[in-house]
């Protein structure tokens, strides 16, 4: 299905982006990686190049996805090397957690810039190529936190809910042009972002989010690829995550009741000045 396809992956230097890059390569695709850290990106590119076949292309372009002009320039260079892209995977993202009052406005803006506007920029940059080719595929990595609000994630969930709305809207807007949208909504999984989060997260956030078991990265990547092969629009890796998403969708009052009950048992709240 993906043999000889050109795939651009933002956030491709670590976590799910890197894991998906390996899987696309295993299926014969050409891969272009986008990420902010040039040294880390080059190290991952070299690692993936060793996994590629003799005719496969693996390239990389450092870029801050919050800068539209930079994204457009990066995609132009990637397209020159890979050929016009067939698939865009938007995996770049950041994760910040804390009580609403303790998150400064720069945190909200930064999360929105990367997790929402970064994806808007990448889609803007790739659409001209898809329009000329007569189609394409966009994979937006959102989160279960884009379907269900979670304690401590006012910045993160705001961006991910917006991403879900963006993807739902683009699905119907772009379908007549043969551009397919996929929305991937995993719960927490093993990743550098979660490792960092575990060093400072609130107890309420941990209790709520880890109601859904933390998944191995490989399982999230494998289930994502399986969903793409089956042309599923909504991909929710993990049985428990799918159950939680379904219950929240069909029985939202029950979902809120269970959430409130769990939080009430352990609520601590932000420290207040004396």
N, C-alpha and C positions, 0 to 999 in steps of 0.2 A: 504493500500500500504506500510506503514512504520511499521506496527505492528511487534514487536519482532526484528526489525532491530537495529543494533548497529551504532550509529551516533557519530562521533567526530566533535566538533565544535571549531575551533580556534577563539580567540576573543569572547569567550562565556560568559564573565562576564558582558557585557553591550551591549547597542545598538541593532543592528540587530542580532548579534550572540545570545544574550540572548532571544530575541523575537522568533527567529526560534527554539531555544531549547524548549521553552514552547509549540510550535506547534507540534514539533516532539513528545514530551511527550504526548500531547493530542491525538495523533494518535497511541499511544502504543509502541513507540520506547524506546530503552535504550540510554542514552545520556552521553557522556563524554566531559567535558569542558576543554579548554586550554586557559590560559591567564597569564599575567606576575605577577599581584599583588596577592600574596597568600591570604591575608585577604579578599580582595574584592571577589576573586574567591570562597572562602569557604562560604562567606555570600550568594552568588548567588546559590551555590550548595545546601545549606540548604533550601533556598527559593523554589527552583525547586523540591527538594525531597518531599516537602509537597504536591506538585501537582501530584506526580507520583502515579501510582497504586501500589498495594502490591507486584507485581512481577516485577515491572520495576526497573531498576538500573539507578541511577544518581551519577556520580562520577566526579572528577576534578583533574587536575594535573597542578600546576604552571610551566610555561615554557616560555622562550623567543624564539619566533619562528625564530629569526635571527641566532640562534645557532643550526646547523644541528644535532650535537651529542645530544644536550639536547632534541630536538624534537623526535629523534629516541628513546631515553630512555623513554620519556613521553608516546609515543604511545605504546611502549611495555608494560608499566604498565597499561595503559588504556585497551589494548586488553586483558590483563590477567583478568581484572575485568569485562569488558563488553562482552568479547568474540571477535573474529576477527571482525574488523569493516566492515560494509556494505556501509557506506556513510561517506564522508569527506566534511565538509563545511568550506571553508577558508574565515573567516570573519574578521580576525585580520587585522588591518590597522591603519595608522595614517594620519593626514591631516595637511599640512603646506601650507601657502599662503603668497605671497609677491612679490614685483617686483624682477625680475631676478637678478639684480645687488645687491640686499640687502639680498638674501638668501645665507648663507655661504655653503661651500662645505660639511661640516658635516651634514647639513640639507638634501642635496641631497642624501648623502650616507645613512643616517638614514631612509629616506623615501623608498629608494630602498631596503634596508635591510629588512624592515618589509613588505612593500606592494608587493614586487616582490619575493625576495629571501626567505622570510618567507613562501610564498605559495609554492615555489619550494621545500623547505625543507619538508613541510608537505606532499606534493605529493610523494616525494622520500620515506618518512617514511611509507606511507600507501600502496604503490604499492606491496610490498612483500605479504601483507595479501590479497589484491585483486587477485594477481596472483595465490595464493594457493586456493582461493575460486572460481576462475573462473569468476570473475566479480566484479563490484562495481560501485559506483556513486561518482563523484567529483563535488562539487558546488563551483565555484569561484565567490566571491563577488567583482566585479570590480566597475565600475562607468560610468555614462554618460560621465565623464571626461576621460574615456578610449576610447571613440569614437569621441569626439569633444574636441579640445583644448580650454581651458578657461583661460582668463586673470588672471595672478597671480599664476597659478598652474603649473609652469614649472617643479617643482620637482614631484608634485602629478600626473599630467597628464602623465609625462614621464613614471612613474612606472605603471600607469593603462593602458596606451597604450601597454606597454610591456606585461602586464598581459593578455590583450586581444589577443595579438599575441601568447603568450604561450598557452592559452586555445584553440584557433583555431587550433594550431598545434597538441596539445595533443588529441583533439577530433578525428582527423583522425588517429593518431598514435595508440591510445589505443582502438578504436572501435573494431578492430578485436579480442581483448581480452575480449570483453563484458564489458568494462569499459566506462560508460556514462559520458560525460562532460556537465555541464550547466554553462552558462555565465550570471551573473546577473549584469545589468548596471542601477542602479537607479540614478536619480538626487539627489539633496539634500533632506534630510529628518530629522525629529526631532531626535537628538542624542547628546550625550555629546560632540562629536567632533565638531559638528556644533555650539553648544553653545559656546565652547571655541573660535572657528573661529570668531564668531560674535563680540568678544571683541577686535579684531585687524585687521580684513580684510580690504583690500583696497576698495575704493568706486567703482572702475572699476570692481573688481571681484564680488562685491555684485550685481551691475547692470546687469552683464552678466549672472551669474549663476542663479539668481532668476527670469530670464525670464521664467524659468520652476518653477512652484510653489513648495514650500517646502512641502513635503508630510508627513502625520502622519506616525510614525514608524509602527503602526499596519497595515496600508494599504500596506506598502512595504513588510512586512513579509507575509501578506495574499496573495498578488499577486505572491510573490516568491514561496510560497508553491503550489499555483494553477498551476504555470508554471511547477514545478517539477512533479506534478501529471499527467500533460499532456505531459510529456517528451519533453518539449520545450528546445531547445538548448539556444537560446537568450531570456532572460527575462528582459524586460524593464518596471518596474512598473510605472504606471501613464499615462493617455492618452496624456497629453501635452508632456511628456518626449518621448513617442513613436513617436509622430508627429515630434518633433524636430530631433530625431535620423533618422527617415525616410527621412525627407527633406535634412538633411546633407548628407545622403548616396546617394540619387538620384540627388540632386541639390547642390553640394558642393559650387559652385560659388555664388549661392544665399545665402547660409548660411554664407559665408565669408562676403558678402556685408552687410547683416543685422548686423552681429557682428561688423564690422568696423564702421558702421553708429552709433550704440549705444555707442560704446566706444568713438568715436570722440566727441560726445556731452558733455561728462563729464570728459574727460581725464585730469588727474592731473600729473601723473608720479612721480617718486621718487625724493626726495629732493636732490639737488646737492650742494656740498660745494661751498661757495662763492669764 
